[in-house]
Amino acid sequence: MKLKHLGYILPIILLLLSACESGAKFRVINTTNHPAYASVANSELVTIPGGEEYVFDIDTDTQSFLTGEVKRKVPVVAYGETYSLIDDISRPQQDSTEIILKAGKTLNAFLHANRASVKIVNNLDTPIVHAEVWQNKVNYLSEVRIASFSDIAGGTQRWLRVRPVGQSDPFYYQVKIYLEGSQDTPLIFGDTENLLAVDEQFLVELNPTQEERRTKL
């Protein structure tokens, strides 16, 4: 009689054990055309190319019918060359937040472009001594330096998220590059045609051939 009862109970026990779940996934989908960067639970920062995604596996306690739903709150860092956690361009940009993950579940995060970008790539053998990014009005004289970088080593790059152009009172971006021995005569990139919309990037490359590229991507 006992063996007969055990035959009923054993499948139930196996079913309950199979229902135990641990671990959660955080899927970051970069819908922009440019790289994004993410870290979860203080993990190493991961580069996610434009149009690609990355899945983080996060440890959690084991969830079962006895424990009920298991959740874990973790810190997240997420930003991109044309993306900020804050959509409102009038507010300071934000790169970190917190999320709640559930054991056995996948949480999806879509990174949609909400900024433009300026990137400086130094392919020279010598450093860029100084570089400046300027925002200039199209319809009247108004120049504002919005960023400056020093000592951009050869083989490295710097980038900056910037405000995309509005429908009225348009502005454009210029980049001034100061090389060693020519601090008084900067190389100037960008003109009144350089109006950046959301997810567009003004790319300035300095190459050893001195044939500098100046493109809007």
N, C-alpha and C positions, 0 to 999 in steps of 0.2 A: 504493500500500500504506500509506503514511504517512497519507494523508487518511482511509483506511478506519479506521485505528487511532484517529485524532483523533475520528472520529465516535462511537467507543465511550467515549473518555476525557472528552470535553466534557460529556456529561450527568452523569457522576460528579462532575466539578468543580463544576458548577452545584448539584448536590444537596448537596455538602459546604458550599458557600457559604451555601445557604439554611438549613443547620442551625446557623449561627452565631447566637448570641443575646447580647444585652446588656440591662442594666437589669432591675430587679426591682420588685415592687409589695408594699406593706404595707397591708393592708385592715383598718381599725379599725371594728368594729361595736359601737356603743353600745346595749346592750340595756336600759339603765336608763331611767327616766322623766324624767331630768334631764340637763342639759348635761354633756358630758365634754370634755376638752381634751387634745390630743396634738401631739407634735412628733417628727420623725424626722431623724437626722443633722444636728441643730442647725438644722433649718428653723424657720420662723415657727410659733408656736403656733396650732393650728386649733381652733375650737369646733365640736363635733359635737353637735347637738341630740339629745334623748332619742329613742330608737327609730330613729336614722339612722346612716349610716356615711360613712366618708371613705377614699379610696384615695391613698396616697402613692406617687409614682413616684421610684425611687431609682436613681441611676447606678451601674453596675458595669463592670468590664472585660468585654470580649467573650469569650464562651464558644464554643468550637468543638471539633471532634474532636481538634484538636491540643493545646488547652489543658486539656481535661478540665473537670470541674465547677468553676465560678467562684463563690466565696462572698465576702460582704462583711459584716463586723461593724460595726454602727452603734449609736449611743446612741439611746434612746427615752425620751421623757417622756410619761406617760399617767396621767391622774387625772380624777375626776369629782366632782360634788357629792354623789353617794352611792356613790362607787367609790374603792377604793385597790388598789394592786398587791398589798398584803399582806392576805390574808383574815382572819388571826388578829387579832381586835380588841384583844388584850392586848399586841400588839407595836406599836412606832411605825409610823406610816403611811409608805409609800414611794411615790414618784412617778416614779422613773427606773430604767432597767435597760438591758441591751444585748440585741440580737437578731442573728441571723445570717440574711442574705438570700442567696438563690441566683439567679443570672442566669436570666432567662426564667421565673421562678416567682413566685407570689403567696403571701405568708404572711398568714394570717388571725388576727386577735386579737379575741376577744369580751370586752367589758367588762360583767361581770355585777355588779349591785348587791351590796354587802356592808357598807354603812354607811347611816345616816340623815343628815339635814342640817338646819341652821338657816340661813335666809337673811334678811337685813335689806335692804330696798329703800327708799332715800330719794328720794321724789318731791317733796319740799319745795323751796322756793327757797333755803332756808338749810341749813347743815350740821347734822348730828347731832353734838353736842359729844362725846358718849360713849355707848357701848352695851356692855352686858354680857350674856353668856349663862350661865345657871345650870342646874345639874343637881340636882334635888331628889328625895329619896326619897318614895314614896307612903305607906309604912306607918309611918314614924317620922321625926322631925325630923332632917334632914341636908341641908344646902345647900352646894353646892360651885360656886364660880365657875370655869368652865372656859375662858372666853375674854373678852377685852375689846377694843373697837375705839374709836379716837378719830378725830374729824374726818371723818365720812362725808359727803362733799360732796353737794349736791343733784344728783340725776340719776345717782347711783352706787349701788353695792350692795356688800355683804360677805356671804360665806357661810362656813360651817364644817361640816366633816364631824364627825358625832358618833356615839357608840355607840348602836345600836338597843336597845330595851328587851328585857330577858331574860324568861324564863318565871317566874322567882322574884325576889323583892326588887325590884319594879318602880320605875322613876323617871320623872320627867317633866321637861320643859324650860321655862324661863321666860326671857324677854328683857326687860331693863330699858333704856329709852331716855331719855337725858338731853338735853333741848333747851336752847338758849341762854336764860338767864333763869329756868330751872326746874331747876337742878342738884340741888336738895334734894327735888324731888317728881318722880321718874321716872315715865314711862308704863310700865306692867307688862303684859306679854302672856304668856299661857300659864297653865294651871292643871293640876290633877291628872288631867284628861282628856287632856292633851297627851302621850300615850305614842306614841313614834315607832318604828315597825317598820322593817325593812330597806327602803330605797328610798322612804321617806316623808320629806317635807320640811316643816318648820315655817316658813312664810313670813310675815314681818311687813312690811307696806307702810305707809309714812307718805305720805299724799297732801295736796295743798294745801288740800283741803276740810276737813282735820282728821278726816275719816272714815277712821280707820285700819283696815286689813284685817288680820285675824289668822286665818290658815287653815292647815290641815294638808293637804298635797297628796301 
